[in-house]
Amino acid sequence: MLETVCTARKKIRIAGDDYPAELVKSKFMKLNSEHIRFVLDCMQENTTKIRNIKQYLKAVLFNAPSTIDSYYTSLVAH
C-alpha cells in the first residue's frame, strides 16, 4: 500500500487496467480496518494459487470499497 500511495507515476496498473495515480491513491487512503479484514477473509477463502501476491493485493485493496457490501450481503442471504 505504501509503495502505491508514494509512487511518482502518473498511472498505476490494477488488474491489467491503467488508472490515474491520484484515483488509486485516493481509494487506498480511504481504506479502513474493515476493508483490510475483508481482504484477509477473501485471501483465506481463496483456493487458487496466487502467482503475484503484490499485484493481487493491489487489485483486491483497490476493489474492496466497491465489493465489500455485496460480499457480506451474499453471505447473510445464504
NORNORRA-V357007 format. One record per residue. RES is the residue in one small letter. SS is DSSP state (helix for helix, strand for strand, loop for the rest). PSI is psi in degrees with one decimal (* if undefined). Layout:
RES;SS;PSI, RES;SS;PSI
This chain:
m;loop;-45.9, l;helix;-43.6, e;helix;-40.4, t;helix;-43.3, v;helix;-30.3, c;loop;0.5, t;loop;150.9, a;loop;0.9, r;loop;154.1, k;loop;-28.5, k;strand;148.2, i;strand;131.6, r;strand;125.4, i;strand;118.5, a;loop;42.1, g;loop;-5.4, d;strand;142.6, d;strand;131.0, y;strand;150.3, p;strand;135.0, a;helix;-37.5, e;helix;-35.0, l;helix;-47.0, v;helix;-45.6, k;helix;-42.6, s;helix;-44.8, k;helix;-39.7, f;helix;-37.8, m;helix;-20.2, k;loop;-4.6, l;loop;143.7, n;loop;-174.8, s;helix;-31.6, e;helix;-40.1, h;helix;-42.0, i;helix;-42.8, r;helix;-42.1, f;helix;-46.5, v;helix;-43.4, l;helix;-39.7, d;helix;-44.3, c;helix;-38.9, m;helix;-36.9, q;helix;-34.2, e;helix;-15.5, n;loop;127.0, t;loop;-8.3, t;loop;154.5, k;loop;130.6, i;loop;115.6, r;loop;-37.4, n;loop;90.7, i;helix;-36.0, k;helix;-47.5, q;helix;-37.7, y;helix;-49.2, l;helix;-39.4, k;helix;-43.9, a;helix;-44.3, v;helix;-41.5, l;helix;-40.3, f;helix;-39.8, n;helix;-12.0, a;helix;-47.6, p;helix;-30.5, s;helix;-10.0, t;helix;-15.2, i;helix;-43.7, d;helix;-46.4, s;helix;-32.5, y;helix;-51.9, y;helix;-30.7, t;helix;-42.5, s;helix;-32.3, l;helix;-40.4, v;helix;-34.9, a;helix;-20.8, h;loop;*
